[in-house]
Amino acid sequence: MPKKAKPTGNGKEEGSVPCKQVKIEAAGGPSSILNFESPSDLFESLISPIKTETFFREFWEKKPLLIQRDDPAVATYYRSLFRLSDLKSLCSRGMYYGRDINVCRCVNGKKKVLNKDGKVHFLQLRKDFDQKRATIQFHQPQRFKDELWRIQEKLECYFGSLVGSNVYITPAGSQGLPPHYDDVEVFILQLEGEKHWCLYHPTVPLAREYSVEAEDRIGRPTHEFTLKPGDFLYFPRGTIHQADTPPGLAHSTHVTISTYQNNSWGDFLLDTMSGLVFDTAKEDLEFRAGIPRQLLLVEATAVATRLSGFLRTLADRLEGTKELLSADMKKDFVMNRLPPYHMGDGSEFSTPGGQLPRLDSTVRLQFKDHTILTVGLHQDQSDETQEKMIYIYHSLKNRRETHMMGNEETESHGLRFPLSHMDALKQIWGHPAVSVKNLRLPTDEEKENLVLSLWTECLIQVV
């Protein structure tokens, strides 16, 4: 259980700074809770009544935001996202300890894992929940719950980053995890019951890794509050936090939606630097000169001045670079993200539909939020030469069942084109509709082959 600081007469934490708190009026009904018209509409409705501009100016990566809603419609909608009662049917589908479900409890400031081996049986799970007061952590529920898939798919489009989730179900008078911080931006939706939260100043702002923090290191809470169904909480990565279900009440269920793991400027620099060095070495003799003999056998500090000179050269070159080569980040994102939310079996993404595009057709891009156009290096297996190519990756054929399950095998889906096709592809990507015969390619055959390739991957349609 978390240590509680003595409240002042008004019931607030003595010396603490309250979160930004917002009250909203009752909505018109469940259909009006979230707006799925576009990724930006979805995010703005999720944090309503806070405006997006305000959120990113005042809260994002800076401080927590608490929105408390006394709204039966919102509470009903949130409860529909995941309930304790959902576990019975999910367990019957074949859930496994460690992969799908963790059972744990915080004991004396430490996490005690109570997992069994192998397959999860609901009766045993419920027994541990009731008798051992254990928290049930359900991994990546968007794999099975359609509405969470719908929400997270839109958020991945909005952030351009993977969006995962975990459900935490904690019995009354119990706590699942010790004080800790995460390496992700966190959005909490309270679904069932009540959860008491304490937040603390980060010891590592915008942390790059998960870590447990001892209670004697974290000091007094900066924020302390209780979430009820329909309430929303955001806090930046690195924010130390702990939460418990108050005694004497029903169990608590909340979903943690998280994003921006390994998505910093540092990560982007690491991703693009190798391509920049590759390009520069083609034109700059100094970059191709050999390093001093035995440099790898001794301390390299003596060449720091030389390396700083290379970095200045790269910085100058970067100023005039039009196309950065992405090594992994773009591809990894598209390979591992959710497919577009759909109501059917997904067959509409496996075979193209509609009219076959021809030279006299007008075409438009579809699923733009689910495609990435990037320049990368292609190695010819026959002669081991490398050349720049255009890669188009998409997530239309990704498997929802493996989303954010890091040990599952994934494959990339997409196309590869010569660099000479860049202007034509930018026409398609940059306009609502474009005439095939007006594409910036030298021959009609190349124009038709380009649109046919895109159509086969379900990326364009004839209008």
C-alpha positions in Angstrom: 0.0 0.0 0.0 1.3 3.5 -0.7 2.2 5.7 2.2 -0.3 8.5 2.6 0.9 12.0 3.7 -1.3 13.6 6.3 -4.1 15.6 4.6 -4.8 19.1 5.5 -8.2 20.3 6.7 -9.4 20.6 3.1 -8.5 17.0 2.3 -5.7 17.9 -0.1 -2.1 16.7 0.2 -0.2 19.1 2.5 2.4 20.9 0.4 1.4 19.1 -2.8 0.6 20.8 -6.1 -2.8 19.8 -7.5 -3.0 18.4 -11.1 -4.8 20.5 -13.6 -8.4 19.4 -13.0 -11.3 19.8 -15.4 -15.0 19.2 -15.0 -17.2 18.6 -18.0 -20.9 18.7 -18.7 -22.8 15.5 -19.5 -22.5 14.3 -23.1 -25.4 13.5 -25.4 -24.8 9.8 -25.2 -22.2 7.0 -25.8 -22.0 7.8 -29.6 -20.8 11.3 -28.8 -18.1 10.4 -26.3 -15.3 10.1 -28.8 -15.1 11.5 -32.4 -13.5 9.0 -34.8 -13.8 11.2 -37.9 -10.0 11.7 -38.0 -7.0 11.0 -35.8 -6.9 14.6 -34.6 -10.6 14.6 -33.8 -10.2 11.4 -31.8 -7.4 12.8 -29.7 -9.2 16.1 -29.1 -12.3 14.3 -27.9 -10.2 12.0 -25.7 -8.8 15.0 -23.8 -12.0 17.2 -24.0 -12.6 19.9 -22.9 -8.8 20.7 -23.0 -7.8 21.9 -26.5 -5.0 20.1 -28.3 -2.9 23.2 -28.6 -3.2 23.8 -24.8 -2.3 20.2 -24.1 0.9 20.2 -26.1 1.9 23.6 -24.9 1.3 23.1 -21.2 1.3 19.4 -20.4 3.0 17.1 -23.0 6.4 16.0 -21.6 6.0 18.6 -18.9 3.4 17.8 -16.2 0.3 15.7 -15.4 -3.2 16.4 -16.5 -6.2 15.2 -14.6 -9.7 15.4 -16.1 -12.5 14.3 -13.7 -15.8 13.7 -15.3 -19.1 13.5 -13.4 -20.8 12.1 -16.5 -22.8 8.8 -16.6 -22.5 8.5 -20.4 -18.7 8.7 -20.3 -18.6 6.3 -17.4 -20.8 3.8 -19.3 -18.7 4.0 -22.4 -15.4 3.6 -20.5 -16.8 0.6 -18.7 -17.6 -1.0 -22.1 -13.9 -0.9 -23.0 -12.9 -3.7 -20.6 -14.5 -5.3 -17.5 -13.4 -7.9 -15.0 -16.2 -10.1 -16.4 -14.5 -10.1 -19.8 -11.7 -12.3 -18.4 -13.8 -15.4 -18.4 -14.4 -15.5 -22.1 -10.9 -14.3 -22.9 -9.4 -17.1 -20.8 -11.5 -19.6 -22.8 -9.7 -18.4 -25.9 -6.3 -19.5 -24.7 -4.4 -17.0 -22.6 -1.0 -17.7 -21.1 0.8 -16.4 -18.0 3.6 -14.0 -18.8 2.6 -13.5 -22.4 -1.0 -12.4 -22.0 -1.6 -12.1 -18.2 0.5 -11.2 -15.2 -0.7 -11.7 -11.6 1.2 -9.6 -9.1 0.9 -7.7 -5.8 3.0 -5.0 -4.2 4.4 -6.3 -0.8 6.6 -4.1 1.3 7.5 -1.9 -1.6 8.4 -4.7 -3.9 6.6 -6.4 -6.8 5.6 -10.1 -6.0 4.8 -12.0 -9.2 2.2 -14.8 -8.6 2.1 -16.3 -12.1 1.5 -20.0 -12.6 2.9 -21.9 -15.5 1.3 -22.2 -18.9 -2.3 -21.6 -19.7 -4.5 -19.3 -17.6 -7.6 -20.9 -16.1 -10.2 -18.4 -15.1 -11.2 -20.1 -11.8 -7.6 -20.1 -10.6 -7.2 -16.5 -11.7 -10.3 -15.4 -9.8 -9.1 -17.3 -6.8 -5.8 -15.4 -6.7 -7.7 -12.2 -7.3 -10.2 -12.8 -4.4 -8.0 -14.6 -1.9 -4.5 -13.3 -2.5 -5.7 -9.7 -3.3 -3.6 -9.9 -6.5 -3.7 -7.4 -9.4 -4.5 -8.9 -12.8 -2.5 -7.2 -15.6 -3.8 -8.0 -19.1 -1.4 -7.3 -21.9 -2.4 -5.5 -25.1 -6.2 -5.9 -24.8 -6.6 -4.2 -28.2 -5.8 -7.6 -29.7 -9.3 -8.7 -28.6 -11.4 -5.7 -27.7 -12.6 -3.9 -30.9 -13.2 -0.5 -29.4 -9.7 -0.3 -28.0 -8.4 -1.4 -31.4 -10.4 1.5 -32.9 -9.0 4.0 -30.4 -5.4 2.9 -30.6 -5.3 2.6 -34.3 -6.4 6.3 -34.6 -3.8 7.3 -31.9 -1.0 5.6 -33.8 -2.0 7.6 -36.9 -2.1 10.8 -34.7 1.3 10.3 -33.0 3.1 8.5 -35.7 4.3 6.1 -33.0 3.3 2.7 -31.7 0.5 2.8 -29.1 0.2 0.0 -26.6 -2.1 -0.7 -23.7 -2.4 -2.8 -20.5 -5.5 -3.3 -18.3 -5.0 -3.4 -14.5 -7.7 -4.9 -12.3 -7.0 -4.5 -8.6 -9.1 -5.8 -5.7 -10.2 -3.5 -2.9 -7.5 -2.7 -0.3 -4.7 -3.8 -2.5 -1.9 -2.5 -4.7 -0.3 -4.2 -7.7 2.9 -2.4 -8.4 5.5 -0.5 -6.3 6.4 3.1 -7.0 8.0 3.3 -10.4 8.4 5.3 -13.6 8.0 4.3 -17.2 9.7 5.1 -20.6 6.4 6.0 -22.3 3.9 8.8 -22.3 0.9 7.5 -20.3 -2.8 8.0 -20.7 -5.1 6.4 -18.0 -8.8 5.8 -18.5 -10.6 4.7 -15.3 -13.1 2.0 -16.3 -14.5 0.4 -13.2 -14.4 1.2 -9.5 -12.0 3.8 -8.0 -8.2 4.0 -7.9 -6.2 6.2 -5.6 -3.1 7.7 -7.2 0.1 9.3 -5.9 2.4 11.1 -8.4 6.0 12.3 -7.5 8.7 14.5 -9.1 10.7 12.6 -11.7 14.3 11.5 -10.7 14.9 11.0 -14.4 12.8 13.4 -16.5 11.7 11.9 -19.8 13.2 8.6 -18.8 14.4 6.1 -21.4 13.8 3.0 -19.3 11.5 1.5 -16.7 12.7 1.6 -13.1 11.3 1.0 -9.6 12.0 3.7 -7.1 12.4 3.1 -3.3 9.8 5.0 -1.2 12.6 6.7 0.8 13.9 8.3 -2.3 10.8 9.8 -3.9 9.7 12.2 -1.1 6.2 13.4 -0.8 3.6 13.2 -3.6 3.2 16.2 -5.8 -0.3 15.1 -6.7 -2.8 12.8 -4.9 -6.3 12.0 -6.1 -8.8 9.3 -6.7 -10.0 8.3 -10.2 -13.6 7.3 -10.8 -15.2 5.7 -14.0 -15.0 8.2 -16.9 -12.0 10.1 -15.4 -8.8 10.7 -17.5 -5.2 11.1 -16.4 -2.1 11.9 -18.4 1.5 12.0 -17.2 4.9 12.2 -19.0 7.4 9.4 -19.1 9.7 9.5 -16.1 6.8 10.5 -13.7 7.1 8.3 -10.6 3.7 6.9 -9.6 1.9 4.3 -7.6 -1.8 3.5 -7.3 -4.1 1.4 -5.0 -7.7 0.5 -4.8 -9.2 1.9 -1.6 -10.4 -0.6 1.0 -14.1 -1.3 1.4 -15.0 -0.6 -2.2 -15.4 -2.7 -5.4 -12.4 -3.6 -7.5 -10.8 -1.1 -9.8 -10.2 -1.5 -13.5 -8.2 1.0 -15.5 -6.5 0.9 -18.9 -3.1 2.4 -19.5 -2.6 3.6 -23.0 1.0 4.4 -23.8 3.1 5.8 -26.6 6.4 7.5 -27.6 8.8 4.7 -26.5 12.2 5.2 -28.1 10.8 8.1 -30.1 13.1 10.9 -29.0 15.4 13.2 -31.0 18.3 11.0 -29.8 16.6 7.9 -31.3 16.0 9.8 -34.6 19.6 10.9 -34.8 20.8 7.3 -34.3 18.4 6.2 -37.0 19.4 8.8 -39.6 23.1 9.3 -38.9 24.3 6.1 -40.7 22.6 7.2 -43.9 24.1 10.7 -43.7 27.6 9.2 -43.1 27.1 6.8 -46.1 26.2 9.7 -48.4 29.0 11.9 -47.2 31.6 9.2 -47.5 30.8 8.8 -51.2 31.9 12.4 -51.9 34.4 13.2 -49.1 37.8 11.6 -49.4 38.6 12.2 -45.7 35.6 10.0 -44.7 37.1 7.2 -46.8 40.6 7.4 -45.4 41.6 4.6 -43.0 41.7 5.0 -39.3 45.1 4.9 -37.6 46.7 1.5 -37.1 45.8 -0.3 -33.9 43.1 2.4 -33.1 40.7 -0.4 -32.1 43.2 -1.8 -29.6 43.8 1.4 -27.6 41.8 4.2 -26.0 40.3 6.3 -28.8 40.3 9.6 -26.8 43.2 10.9 -28.8 41.1 11.1 -32.0 38.3 13.1 -30.4 39.4 16.3 -32.1 39.4 14.5 -35.5 35.9 13.0 -34.9 34.5 16.4 -33.9 35.7 17.7 -37.3 33.9 15.0 -39.1 30.7 15.9 -37.1 31.0 19.5 -38.2 31.3 18.4 -41.8 28.1 16.2 -41.3 26.3 19.2 -39.7 27.1 21.4 -42.7 26.0 18.7 -45.1 22.8 18.2 -43.2 21.7 21.8 -43.7 21.3 21.1 -47.4 20.0 17.6 -47.3 16.5 17.0 -48.8 16.1 13.3 -48.2 17.2 11.7 -44.9 17.8 8.0 -45.0 15.9 6.2 -42.3 17.6 3.0 -41.2 14.9 1.4 -39.0 12.5 3.7 -37.2 10.0 4.2 -40.0 10.0 0.5 -41.1 9.7 -0.8 -37.5 6.8 1.5 -36.9 4.8 0.4 -39.9 5.7 -3.3 -39.4 4.5 -3.4 -35.9 1.5 -1.0 -35.8 -2.2 -1.9 -35.9 -3.9 -2.5 -39.2 -6.8 0.0 -40.1 -9.9 -0.6 -38.0 -12.6 -2.3 -39.9 -15.8 -4.2 -39.3 -15.3 -7.2 -41.6 -12.7 -9.9 -41.9 -10.0 -7.7 -43.5 -10.3 -9.2 -46.9 -10.7 -5.7 -48.4 -7.0 -5.2 -47.7 -5.8 -8.4 -49.2 -7.1 -8.0 -52.8 -7.6 -4.8 -54.7 -11.1 -3.6 -55.5 -12.7 -1.3 -58.0 -11.6 -0.4 -61.5 -8.2 -1.2 -62.8 -6.1 2.0 -63.3 -5.1 2.8 -66.8 -3.3 5.7 -68.5 -6.5 7.8 -68.9 -7.5 7.2 -65.2 -7.6 9.6 -62.3 -6.4 8.0 -59.1 -6.3 8.9 -55.4 -4.3 7.6 -52.5 -6.2 5.8 -49.8 -5.0 4.8 -46.3 -2.5 7.6 -46.3 -2.3 7.5 -42.5 -1.2 3.8 -42.8 1.6 4.3 -45.4 5.1 5.6 -45.2 7.2 6.7 -48.1 10.9 6.8 -47.4 14.3 6.5 -49.0 16.6 3.7 -48.0 19.6 1.7 -49.1 19.1 -1.5 -51.2 21.9 -4.0 -51.5 22.2 -5.9 -54.7 22.8 -9.6 -53.8 24.6 -10.3 -57.1 27.4 -7.7 -56.8 27.0 -6.4 -53.2 26.6 -2.8 -54.4 24.3 -0.5 -52.5 22.0 2.1 -54.1 19.3 4.4 -52.9 15.7 3.2 -53.5 12.2 4.5 -52.6 10.4 2.3 -50.1 6.7 2.4 -49.5 5.6 0.5 -46.4 2.1 0.0 -45.2 0.2 -1.7 -42.4 -2.9 -2.9 -44.3 -2.0 -6.5 -43.9 -0.6 -6.4 -40.4 -2.1 -8.8 -37.9 -4.0 -7.3 -35.0 -3.4 -10.4 -32.9 0.4 -9.8 -32.7 0.3 -6.0 -32.0 2.9 -5.0 -29.4 3.7 -8.6 -28.7 7.5 -8.2 -29.1 8.3 -11.9 -29.3 6.0 -12.4 -32.3 7.4 -12.5 -35.8 6.3 -9.7 -38.1 6.9 -9.0 -41.8 6.9 -5.8 -43.8 4.4 -5.1 -46.5 5.1 -2.7 -49.3 6.9 -1.8 -52.5 10.3 -0.6 -53.8 10.8 1.8 -56.6 13.8 3.5 -58.3 14.8 7.0 -57.0 13.6 8.4 -60.4 10.0 7.7 -59.3 10.1 10.1 -56.4 8.4 13.1 -58.1 5.6 11.0 -59.4 5.0 9.4 -56.0 5.0 12.8 -54.4 2.3 13.9 -56.8 0.1 11.0 -55.7 0.9 11.5 -52.0 0.5 15.3 -52.2 -2.8 15.7 -54.1 -6.4 14.6 -53.5 -6.5 13.1 -57.0 -4.0 13.0 -59.9 -4.3 12.0 -63.6 -2.1 9.0 -64.4 -1.0 10.5 -67.7 0.2 13.7 -65.9 2.6 11.8 -63.6 6.2 13.0 -63.8 7.7 9.9 -65.4 9.3 9.7 -68.9 7.1 6.9 -70.4 3.5 5.9 -70.4 4.5 2.4 -69.6 6.3 3.5 -66.4 3.2 5.6 -65.4 0.9 2.6 -65.8 3.2 0.2 -64.0 3.5 2.6 -61.1 -0.2 3.0 -60.5 -0.8 -0.7 -61.1 1.7 -1.6 -58.4 0.1 0.7 -55.9 -3.4 -0.5 -56.8 -2.4 -4.1 -56.3 -1.3 -3.2 -52.8 -4.7 -1.5 -52.2 -3.0 1.9 -51.8 -4.8 3.7 -54.6 -8.3 3.7 -56.2 -9.7 5.0 -59.4 -12.0 8.0 -59.0 
